[in-house]
Amino acid sequence: MDFKEIAIKEIITVSFTLFAVIDMLGTIPVLASLREKMGGVIKSTQATLVSGGLMILFLFGGQQFLSLLGLDVKSFAVAGSIVIFIIGLEMVLGHEFFKPDKDAKSGSVVPIAFPLIAGSGTLTTIMSLKANYADANILIGILINCIVIYVVLKSLKWIEKVLGPNGMAVVRKFFGVILLAIAVKIFGSNIVKFGT
């Protein structure tokens, strides 16, 4: 990993992309109901470390995993951009394309760290971002999002009260539009190199 490739613009794009995909604000109602099931306590540090660890592991080991399957980052980026596009549509239109697992056991690791925070959408996004951005910038973006995850988990009750249902809907739709635009950019820049 080359730290000379660090670029503020890339870090901001990666951070916002991951923020939108992880959708910590959108998952506040889910987190609140899980907190009640868990006796009013979510282990913020544990959930943050596990989800951050999974994202970093996929950032550096995901390419080798794809190679084992006979895939490259470009083809994964095209597939990932389609998933990101669908997540963005889901956020903007309010329709549920991906059905949540109703039988998930409650806990700070499952389902909060995985799959709620570092789920398939997040891991797919990290691999898609690798095709367009430097690893160092993606790593910094992941760390920034880990701070956001920790802060949101710690101040869950307060955020719920401040935003209210209308505020959360506006934030969700705003980040949905951003995701759609990023998905189109990733798709466009990788589809031209597809199969080369």
Secondary structure as GFF3:
##gff-version 3
##sequence-region A 1 196
A	DSSP	three_ten_helix	3	5	.	.	.	ID=ss1
A	DSSP	alpha_helix	8	22	.	.	.	ID=ss2
A	DSSP	alpha_helix	28	37	.	.	.	ID=ss3
A	DSSP	alpha_helix	44	68	.	.	.	ID=ss4
A	DSSP	alpha_helix	73	93	.	.	.	ID=ss5
A	DSSP	pi_helix	108	117	.	.	.	ID=ss6
A	DSSP	alpha_helix	120	130	.	.	.	ID=ss7
A	DSSP	alpha_helix	135	154	.	.	.	ID=ss8
A	DSSP	alpha_helix	156	191	.	.	.	ID=ss9
###
